[in-house]
Structures are given as structure tokens and as C-alpha cells.
Amino acid sequence: MKFGKRLKQQIEETFPTWRDQFLCYKELKKLIKLISSALPIAAEPTKYGKAEAEFVYMLNYEIDKFNAFFMEQEEDFIIRHKELQQRIKRVMDKWSSNGSRTEYNDEMAKIRKDVVDFHGEMVLLENYSNINFTGLAKILKKYDKRTGGLLRLPFIQKVLKQPFFTTDLVSNLVKECENTIDEVLFPIEEDREETKEQKGAIMVATEPVKGIFRNTVAALLTMEEIRRVSSTKDHFSLPPLNLSHSHLIHSFQLNSPIPIL
């Protein structure tokens, strides 16, 4: 699948409020076409210079847009993660003292749904970072190829230092969230050991088929695809993705009659 179609698909699969925050890939392609068409016309250097300046300006604008959106989501995730941990602690403390089993199960069911939703949003943000970086690398490669320019290397070096590309904090929150799911929300009982596939099936069953979990799985598959080793891979490509969530993907595919992609 061509990147433009994949990007469009990802935008459609994410939250409506996120859709304006992705790379304006189509507009950048139009500028490249304008710049390359102006190259042979030596009598119109101003036209070429203006188009090139607009292209560079738009690239910088897009990077600033990614950073602002990513950092806002990141800050929100930090707060929500703490709130979820506090909720879990309150319920467990209450159960250990004088709470009823029914109340405990009801409260944990609510928390379980919120944690699964939270996990899904963080994975979507990781995918947001990945797909926008990939889009920038591809559009810069196209620019250098069509115009003979050398923008790709300096811009990618700049991008590698940007907040939206640095997903370590979100990745750590995802892992902590998965540990919470395994150790607290779906603990292994002495008389019944659930496999990861069974836990994943339960998680899928708690979410609408067209809800956030479906979008999360689609995002994971996209991340896996764009990071997969291919004939076009080079030092600007993202490293291969090691999906620790594969049991969730497998369970979703088994429990959903609707194709993911």
C-alpha cells in the first residue's frame, strides 16, 4: 500500500479530534510538484525560490504542530496514569478492609475498561509519532529526488531531536499499563491460570468491535508494517517493531468478524 493511502486510512481510524494533527502529506506533494516544474525555467527563479521557501516553512510548521500535540497528550497521559493507579489502590484497600466482593468486582470492571481505553490511546499516540516521522522521511526523499536538493539529511537530523519523535515516556507508560492489566486487573488465580490469549479475548469482549480497541490493533499492525524490513529500508527508517501485544491482536482477530485493515 502506498504511504498516502496508509496515512489516510490511519487518519480515518483515529479520534476525530486528532485528524487535523497528522502530516499534510498531500499538500507537501503538491509543493514538490510545483518546485520541480519550476526548475527548468531559468527565467523564473523567483517562482522556484518562493515555492521552495513555502515548502521549508510548511515542514517546520508541521514539526511544531506534531510537538505541540504530542506533548499535550503526553502530559494528559501522565496525569491519567496516576489517577488510575490511585483508583486501583482505593478499591483494593477498601476490599482488604470491609468492602463486599460484589462492589469490588463492579469497581474493578469499570477500572478495567478505563485502563484498556487508556492503553489504546497511548498506543495510538505511539503510532502517531511513527507514521508522521515516516511521512516526513518519505516526503523529504521525494523532494531530494525530484528537485536535486539536499534537504532530507538535515531535516531528519532535526526531527530525531524533537519531542514528538521521543516516545520513551509513553512507551514506559504502556508497559506499566500492561503490567497493571496482567498483575492486578487479570491476576492469575490459583485454580485457574489464564493464558495471555484468554486475557486478550476478555479484553476484546469488553469493548465494542468498532471502538478504541479495534483502532489500537489497527495502529499496532500499521506500526509493524511500516517498520518491517523491506527493499526500500535505509538508515532513515524506523527499527523493526517487537510487538508485546501480539496476544491482543490474535484475540481480536479471533473474536471479530470485521477485518481490521
Secondary structure, DSSP 8 states (H G I E B T S, - for coil): --HHHHHHHHHHHS-GGGGGGS--HHHHHHHHHHHHHHTT-TT-HHHHHHHHHHHHHHHHHHHHHHHHHHHHHHHHHHHHHHHHHHHHHHHHHHHHHT--HHHHHHHHHHHHHHHHHHHHHHHHHHHHHHHHHHHHHHHHHHHHHHH----HHHHHHHHTTSGGG--HHHHHHHHHHHHHIIIIIS--BTTB---HHHHHHHHHHTS-TTSHHHHHHHHHHHHHHHHS--TT--TTS------TTHHHHHHHHHH-SS---
